[in-house]
Amino acid sequence: MITNLPPLDEVLDLLPDAVCLVDTEGCLRFVNASFERIFGYAPDEVLGKPIFDLVHPDDRGETRQQAEHVMAGTLQRHFRNRYVHKAGHSVDIQWSAQWLPDRGLRIGVAREVTELRRAERELEHRASHDPLTELPNRHQLQCKLQYAVEHAIRTGEGLTVLYLDLDDFKKVNDRCGHSAGDHLLRDVAKRLQLGLRQGDLVARIGGDEFVALLPGCCDTQAARVVADGIRARLSAPYTLPDGVFHLDASVGIACFPADGNDPDALLSHADRAMYAAKARR
C-alpha cells in the first residue's frame, strides 16, 4: 500500500486538460495548471471571479442552462462552447462536468477542441458546397429548398425557383480546354451571386446547371425581372486564354404553389421550363 501519495493539486497540474471547481454563484474556486495554458489566465487572475465572464458572449445563455442542468444532478460529458482567451481569440471547449452536492461545488474538466472543430467545419463545408465554385451543392439546395417551402406554407409568403443552364458552354471546353471552362464557371458563380437579392441563394447542381431560390418572390413577373438581370450579368464578355467569349443562359421559372407545392415538383417544373426556353433560342 502506497502511503506517501502526492497532494491532489499536484496530480491535477499534470493533466493536459483544464480542471476547475465552481461554486453555486458561478465563481471559480480552483483551477489547475492547464487552465492557464488553455485560457491564458493565471489562477490569481480568475479565482473568485465568475467563470461565465470568460464564456463567449454568444454562448453564455446556453452555458448557463447547461450549468443549471448539472447542478440539478445531470452528469455532463460532451457539452461544447466557446471561451474568450486572454489574448482575445476564441477557443472551442468540450466539457465534462458534475455537481458535488455535499461540497456545493461544480467540478468541470475542459478539453480544448479548437482544431477539431475547425476540421469539422471544413468537412461540413465540403459536404455542402461545390468544390469548384464554392457555391452550395445539390444536397444543401435540397435542404434549403425544403425549409423555404415549409416557411412559405407557414407564412403565405412567396417562393420562386430559377433553373439556369449555360448556353453553348461545351464550346468553351472544346476550344480552350477544361481548365478554361473551370475558370469560366467560377466567374459565372460570382456573377450569379452578385445578381441575386439579399436572402436569395444560388447553388451549382452539376456541370453548367445552377438553381436559384428566391424567397418572398411571389409571381412570375417579379421572377422574370430577376432572371433577366442575371442573364444580363452573365452576358458580359469573359476573357479566356484563347480570346473573348460571350455567354448566355436559359432560365426556367417555377413559383410556389402554382407550379408545385413541394421541392421536387418545383425543381421539375423549373427544369422543364428551362428546356422550353432553350428550345426557343
C-alpha positions as CSV (number, residue, x, y, z in Angstrom):
1,M,0.0,0.0,0.0
2,I,1.4,3.4,-1.0
3,T,1.2,5.9,1.8
4,N,3.2,8.9,0.6
5,L,0.8,10.0,-2.2
6,P,1.4,13.4,-3.7
7,P,-1.1,16.2,-3.0
8,L,-4.1,16.1,-5.3
9,D,-3.5,19.5,-6.8
10,E,0.0,18.4,-7.9
11,V,-1.6,15.5,-9.7
12,L,-4.2,17.7,-11.3
13,D,-1.5,20.0,-12.5
14,L,0.0,17.1,-14.6
15,L,-3.2,16.7,-16.6
16,P,-3.3,18.1,-20.1
17,D,-7.0,19.2,-19.6
18,A,-8.1,22.1,-17.5
19,V,-9.8,21.2,-14.2
20,C,-11.8,23.8,-12.3
21,L,-14.2,24.0,-9.3
22,V,-17.1,26.4,-9.5
23,D,-19.3,27.4,-6.6
24,T,-23.1,27.9,-6.5
25,E,-22.6,31.6,-7.5
26,G,-20.6,30.5,-10.6
27,C,-17.3,31.8,-9.2
28,L,-14.1,29.8,-9.7
29,R,-12.6,28.3,-6.6
30,F,-9.9,26.2,-8.1
31,V,-8.1,25.8,-11.4
32,N,-5.2,23.6,-12.3
33,A,-2.1,24.5,-14.3
34,S,-3.6,23.6,-17.7
35,F,-6.3,26.2,-17.2
36,E,-3.8,28.9,-17.9
37,R,-2.4,27.1,-20.9
38,I,-5.9,26.7,-22.5
39,F,-7.5,30.0,-21.4
40,G,-4.5,32.2,-20.9
41,Y,-5.4,33.3,-17.3
42,A,-3.2,32.6,-14.3
43,P,-5.0,31.3,-11.2
44,D,-4.8,34.6,-9.3
45,E,-6.5,36.4,-12.2
46,V,-9.6,34.2,-12.2
47,L,-10.1,32.7,-8.7
48,G,-13.1,34.2,-7.0
49,K,-14.5,35.6,-10.3
50,P,-17.5,34.4,-12.4
51,I,-16.5,31.8,-14.9
52,F,-19.3,33.0,-17.2
53,D,-17.4,36.2,-17.7
54,L,-14.9,34.1,-19.8
55,V,-17.5,32.5,-21.9
56,H,-18.0,33.8,-25.5
57,P,-21.0,36.2,-25.3
58,D,-22.9,34.2,-28.0
59,D,-22.7,31.0,-25.8
60,R,-23.4,32.4,-22.4
61,G,-27.2,31.6,-22.4
62,E,-26.8,28.0,-23.4
63,T,-23.8,27.6,-21.0
64,R,-25.9,28.9,-18.0
65,Q,-28.6,26.4,-18.9
66,Q,-26.1,23.5,-19.0
67,A,-24.7,24.6,-15.7
68,E,-28.3,24.5,-14.2
69,H,-28.8,21.0,-15.6
70,V,-25.5,19.9,-14.0
71,M,-26.5,21.4,-10.6
72,A,-29.8,19.6,-10.9
73,G,-27.9,16.3,-11.0
74,T,-27.3,15.7,-14.7
75,L,-23.9,14.4,-15.5
76,Q,-22.5,16.3,-18.4
77,R,-19.9,14.6,-20.6
78,H,-19.8,16.3,-24.0
79,F,-21.0,19.9,-23.8
80,R,-19.2,22.2,-26.2
81,N,-19.0,26.0,-26.1
82,R,-16.5,28.8,-26.8
83,Y,-14.5,30.9,-24.4
84,V,-12.5,34.1,-25.0
85,H,-8.8,33.6,-24.4
86,K,-6.9,36.3,-22.5
87,A,-5.2,37.2,-25.8
88,G,-8.7,37.9,-27.3
89,H,-9.3,35.0,-29.6
90,S,-11.9,32.4,-29.1
91,V,-11.2,28.8,-28.1
92,D,-13.6,25.8,-28.6
93,I,-14.0,23.7,-25.4
94,Q,-15.6,20.4,-24.7
95,W,-16.7,19.9,-21.1
96,S,-17.3,17.1,-18.7
97,A,-19.0,18.3,-15.5
98,Q,-20.6,17.0,-12.3
99,W,-22.3,18.6,-9.3
100,L,-20.9,17.8,-5.9
101,P,-23.8,18.4,-3.6
102,D,-22.0,17.7,-0.3
103,R,-19.5,20.5,-1.1
104,G,-21.7,22.9,-3.1
105,L,-19.3,22.8,-6.0
106,R,-19.4,22.0,-9.7
107,I,-16.3,20.2,-11.0
108,G,-15.5,20.6,-14.7
109,V,-12.9,19.2,-16.9
110,A,-12.2,21.2,-20.1
111,R,-10.5,19.9,-23.3
112,E,-9.7,22.4,-26.0
113,V,-11.1,21.2,-29.3
114,T,-10.4,24.3,-31.5
115,E,-8.5,22.3,-34.1
116,L,-11.0,19.5,-34.1
117,R,-13.9,22.0,-34.5
118,R,-12.0,23.7,-37.4
119,A,-11.6,20.3,-39.1
120,E,-15.3,19.5,-38.5
121,R,-16.3,22.8,-40.0
122,E,-14.1,22.2,-43.1
123,L,-15.7,18.8,-43.6
124,E,-19.2,20.2,-43.2
125,H,-18.3,22.9,-45.7
126,R,-17.0,20.3,-48.2
127,A,-20.1,18.2,-47.8
128,S,-22.4,21.1,-48.5
129,H,-20.5,23.1,-51.2
130,D,-19.4,22.6,-54.7
131,P,-15.6,22.4,-54.6
132,L,-15.1,24.3,-57.9
133,T,-17.3,27.3,-57.4
134,E,-17.7,27.2,-53.6
135,L,-21.5,27.6,-54.2
136,P,-23.9,25.4,-52.2
137,N,-24.2,22.0,-53.8
138,R,-27.3,19.9,-54.6
139,H,-27.5,18.5,-51.1
140,Q,-27.6,21.9,-49.5
141,L,-30.0,23.1,-52.1
142,Q,-32.4,20.3,-51.2
143,C,-32.2,21.3,-47.5
144,K,-32.6,25.0,-48.1
145,L,-35.5,24.4,-50.6
146,Q,-37.3,22.2,-48.1
147,Y,-37.0,24.8,-45.4
148,A,-38.1,27.6,-47.9
149,V,-41.2,25.6,-48.9
150,E,-42.1,24.9,-45.2
151,H,-41.6,28.6,-44.5
152,A,-43.8,29.7,-47.4
153,I,-46.6,27.3,-46.3
154,R,-46.5,28.7,-42.7
155,T,-46.3,32.4,-43.6
156,G,-48.0,32.6,-47.0
157,E,-45.0,34.4,-48.4
158,G,-43.9,33.7,-52.0
159,L,-41.1,31.4,-53.2
160,T,-39.7,31.1,-56.7
161,V,-37.1,28.7,-58.1
162,L,-34.9,29.6,-61.1
163,Y,-33.3,26.8,-63.0
164,L,-30.3,28.0,-65.2
165,D,-28.4,26.2,-67.8
166,L,-25.5,27.9,-69.6
167,D,-25.9,28.0,-73.4
168,D,-23.1,26.6,-75.6
169,F,-20.8,26.1,-72.6
170,K,-19.4,23.0,-74.2
171,K,-17.7,25.2,-76.8
172,V,-15.5,26.7,-74.1
173,N,-14.2,23.3,-73.1
174,D,-13.7,22.3,-76.7
175,R,-12.0,25.5,-77.7
176,C,-9.9,26.4,-74.7
177,G,-9.8,23.2,-72.5
178,H,-11.3,22.2,-69.3
179,S,-9.2,24.5,-67.1
180,A,-10.6,27.5,-69.0
181,G,-14.1,26.0,-68.5
182,D,-13.5,25.8,-64.8
183,H,-12.3,29.4,-64.7
184,L,-15.4,30.5,-66.5
185,L,-17.7,28.5,-64.1
186,R,-16.0,30.3,-61.2
187,D,-16.6,33.6,-62.8
188,V,-20.2,32.7,-63.5
189,A,-20.7,31.7,-59.9
190,K,-19.5,35.2,-58.8
191,R,-21.8,36.9,-61.2
192,L,-24.8,34.9,-60.1
193,Q,-24.2,35.8,-56.5
194,L,-23.9,39.5,-57.4
195,G,-27.1,39.3,-59.5
196,L,-29.3,38.0,-56.6
197,R,-31.0,39.9,-53.8
198,Q,-30.0,39.6,-50.2
199,G,-31.5,36.4,-48.8
200,D,-31.6,34.6,-52.1
201,L,-29.5,31.5,-52.7
202,V,-27.8,30.1,-55.8
203,A,-26.4,26.5,-56.0
204,R,-24.4,24.6,-58.6
205,I,-26.1,21.3,-59.1
206,G,-23.8,19.9,-61.7
207,G,-22.0,20.7,-64.9
208,D,-23.2,24.0,-66.1
209,E,-26.5,23.9,-64.3
210,F,-27.4,26.2,-61.4
211,V,-30.5,26.7,-59.3
212,A,-31.5,29.9,-57.5
213,L,-34.0,30.2,-54.7
214,L,-35.9,33.5,-54.4
215,P,-37.8,33.6,-51.0
216,G,-40.6,36.1,-51.0
217,C,-40.8,36.3,-54.8
218,C,-44.4,35.6,-55.4
219,D,-45.1,35.8,-59.1
220,T,-43.6,35.0,-62.5
221,Q,-43.3,38.6,-63.5
222,A,-41.1,39.5,-60.5
223,A,-39.0,36.4,-61.1
224,R,-38.6,37.3,-64.7
225,V,-37.1,40.6,-63.7
226,V,-34.5,38.8,-61.5
227,A,-33.8,36.3,-64.3
228,D,-33.3,39.0,-66.9
229,G,-30.9,40.7,-64.5
230,I,-28.9,37.5,-64.1
231,R,-28.8,36.9,-67.8
232,A,-27.6,40.5,-68.4
233,R,-24.7,39.9,-65.9
234,L,-23.8,36.6,-67.5
235,S,-23.8,38.1,-71.0
236,A,-20.9,40.5,-70.3
237,P,-17.8,39.2,-72.1
238,Y,-15.4,36.7,-70.5
239,T,-11.7,36.9,-71.1
240,L,-10.2,33.4,-71.7
241,P,-6.7,32.3,-72.7
242,D,-8.0,31.8,-76.2
243,G,-9.8,35.1,-76.5
244,V,-13.0,36.7,-75.5
245,F,-16.1,34.5,-75.0
246,H,-19.7,35.6,-74.8
247,L,-22.2,33.5,-72.8
248,D,-26.0,33.4,-72.3
249,A,-28.2,31.2,-70.1
250,S,-31.6,29.6,-70.5
251,V,-33.7,30.1,-67.4
252,G,-36.8,28.2,-66.2
253,I,-39.1,29.6,-63.6
254,A,-41.3,27.8,-61.0
255,C,-43.5,29.7,-58.5
256,F,-44.8,28.2,-55.3
257,P,-47.6,27.0,-55.0
258,A,-48.9,27.5,-58.6
259,D,-46.1,25.4,-60.2
260,G,-45.6,22.9,-57.4
261,N,-46.1,22.7,-53.6
262,D,-43.0,20.6,-52.7
263,P,-39.3,20.8,-53.6
264,D,-39.3,18.0,-56.2
265,A,-42.3,19.5,-58.0
266,L,-40.8,23.0,-58.1
267,L,-37.5,21.7,-59.4
268,S,-39.1,19.6,-62.0
269,H,-41.3,22.4,-63.3
270,A,-38.4,24.8,-63.4
271,D,-36.2,22.3,-65.2
272,R,-38.9,21.7,-67.9
273,A,-39.4,25.5,-68.2
274,M,-35.6,25.9,-68.7
275,Y,-35.6,23.3,-71.6
276,A,-38.6,25.0,-73.1
277,A,-36.7,28.4,-73.0
278,K,-33.6,26.7,-74.5
279,A,-35.7,25.2,-77.4
280,R,-37.0,28.7,-78.2
281,R,-33.5,30.1,-78.9
